[in-house]
């Protein structure tokens, strides 16, 4: 009869790989964002209402936007850009501001997850929420008659627009959340959101703003709106607008790195 040798359990303490930590943090952030009623309102409900209301009202009054494209083909990419802006800037700024107020950021900063990993997790969580936004808004747009350009070029151009737009608005959102008190962040983020929605050329094309369109094209909202519209209308990247977004991302990242306070 052979003798069975039993091994000794030896614990191996240590932190998980940084990539696993970031993914776990991102999934938690995404779940919290989608469970929050205010965040869900900004992320999905308001953009869908803007799309349905804009297409319905525009068709009723025969709205002229200075282009031959159909109204739904113009508004659906613009509303997708609005959704990216609302999630990456407004929702992120408000959530981070109150996390600073309640000491959540400070406690997470002392965890095994590095602080840069915490910020990376927040940005990655935005991508998870944006997938939900793309599915919902895209489905509503299809029901309204949206016919986007097809092909790999469209997918690539839209991905580049999402990536640069998210980086630009997330860096600006973290900057606002890092220097203002939670209540001030709430007011500032919502005010900026409303101003850019009304006059930032994100939902409507630049041609709808007349001479002001030459100014709006340099705003992050205008650049994101044009990048997404170009992707779905022409199927090619809007390199100038992507460059504008990268400049805003660099500016926002620099300001955040220099001013962000963890408590």
N, C-alpha and C positions, 0 to 999 in steps of 0.2 A: 504494500500500500504506500503510495507516494505521499510525501509530506507537502502540505500546502503552505506556501510562504505568503504571509500577509505583509503588505507594505505599510509604511507609516505615513499618514497624511501630513504633509508639510505645507502650511499656509504660505502663500506667496503674495504678501501685501504690496500694494502699489496702485497707482492711478491707471485708469484706462487710457488707451491711445488718444491723442488730442483730437483726431478726426471723429472718434466715437463720442467723445464728450461734446464736441460742437454739434454733431447731428442730434444727440439727445436733447441738448439745450434748444436747438431750433424746433424740434417737434413739440417740445413743451410750450415754447413761445407761440407757435402757430395754433395749438389747441386753445391756449388762453385767449388769443386774439379772436378766434372764431366763436368762442363761448361768450364773449363780452358783447352785450347788446349794442352799446354805442359803437364799438369797433366794427361789428357786423353791419350796422347801419351805414357807416362811412364806406366800408369795403364793397358792399354788394347792393344794398337797398337803394341808396341815393343814386349811384350810377345807373341802375336799371330804370329808376323813375325818370332820370334825365334823358335816357335813350328813348323810352316810350313816349314821354311828353314832348320831346324835341321833334321826333318823327311825326307824331300826330299833329302837333301845332304847325310845324313847318309845311306839311302837305296841305293843311287847311287854309293857310294864308299865302301859299305859293312863295315861300321864302327864297330870295335870291342871294346866293353866297358867292357870286362871281365865278362860278365854275360850272362845267357841263355834267359833272358827276351827280348821281342820284343822291338825295338827301340821306338815305339810310346808309349808303356806302361811305359818306363823309362822317356821319355822326357816330357810327359804331366804332371805328378806330379811335375817334376822339374820346368816346366814353371809356374805352379800354385804357387810354392814356390817363384819363381822369382817375380811374380806379387804381392804377399804379401809383399815381401821385398821392391819392388819399391814404393808401396803405403805407407807402414808403415814407411819407412825410408826416401827415397829420396823426395817423394812428400811432406810429412809432414814437413821435415826439411826446404825445400825451401819455402813452403807457410808460415811457422811460422817465418822464418828469415825475409821475406819481411813484414810480419805483424808487427814485432818488429820495423822495419825501419820506417814504415809509422805511427806508433803510435796506430795501431789497438789493439794490445795486451794490451797496457797501458789503453786504453779507456774501453775495455771489462773487464779489471781487476777492474775497478772502478764501474762496473754495479752491480745490485743485484745478478747476478750469481757469486758465489764464485770462486776464482781462481782455486781451485782443480776441481770444476765443469766444468770450461772452458777446462781444460786439459782432463777431462773425456769425454767431448763432442767431442773433437778432436779424441780421440781414438775410441769412439763409431762410429763416422763418417767413420772411416776406415773400420769398419765391414760392413757398408752399401755399400761402394765401392767394397769391396771384394766379396759381393754377386753378383754384376754385373760381376766382373772378373771371378768368378767360373762358371757362366752361359755361358759367351762368350767362354772362353778357353775350358771349358768342352764340349761345343757343337762342337767346331773346332776339339778337340781331338777325339770325337765320329765319326766325318766325316772321320778322318784319320785312324780309326780302333782301337781306344783306348778301352780296355776292363778292367775296374777297378774291383777289388774285391767287391762283394756285401755283404750286411748285416749290422747289427747294429754296429758291431765292427769297420767297415770301417768308418762309420759316426762319431763314438766317437773318433777314433784315429785322423781323419782329423780335427775335432773340437778342440781337444787338441793341435794339431800342429798349427792351425790358432791362437788360443788364446795365446799360449806361444810365438809363432813367432811374433805376433803383439805387444805384451808387450815388447819383447826384442828390436825389431827394432824401435818401437815408442819411447821408452825411450832413445835410442841412437840418434835418429833423433832430439828429443827435446834438448838433450845435445849439439849436434852440433849447432843447431839453437840458443841456448841460450847463447853461448859464442863467436860466430863469427859474424862479420858483414854480412849483407845480401849477398853481392857479394861473400864474402869468403865462406859462407854457400852454395851458388849455385855451386861454383867450387868444394868444398870438397865433397858435397853430390853426385854430378855426378861422380867424380873421384872414390869415394869409391864404388859406384854402378857398375861402369865398371870393377873395379878390382875384386869385388866379383863375377860378372857375368863371368869373364874370368877364374878366378882361385879359386873361393870360394866354389866349389862343390855344387852349388845350382841347376843348370840345369842338369849337368851330375853327375852320381853316384861317390862315392869315389874310386871305382875300376878303374875309367878312369884316375886317377891322380897318379897312382903308389905309390911310397913311400911318396909323399906329401899328400896323402890321410889321413895319420895318423895325420898330422897337421891340414888339412882342417876340419876334423871331430869336432875339438874344436872351429871352427869359428861359429858365429851365422848363417851364410849362409849355411855352411855344415850341421849343426845340423837341420836346418829347412828343407833343401832339403831331408835329409835322413828320417826325421819324416814324411813328406808328402808322399815320395815314399813308405815307409813301410806301411803307412795307406792304400794306394791304391793297393799295390802289395800283402801284407800279411793280411790286415784287422785287424791289431793289433797295439796298440800304441808302439812307439819306446821310451821306458822309459829313456834310457841313453841320447838320443838326446833331449828329452823334459827337462831333468834335466840340460843339457848344456844351453838350451834357458832360463830356469829360472834363472840360474846364471848370464847370460848376462842381463836379465831383471832387476835383483837386482842391478847389477853394474851400468847399465844405469840410473835406477831410483835414486840411491844414488848420482851419479854425477849430474844429472839434478836438484835434490832438493838443492844441495849445490851451484850450479853455475848459474842456469837459471836467466837471467836478463829480466825484463818485458819491458825494454825500452833501 
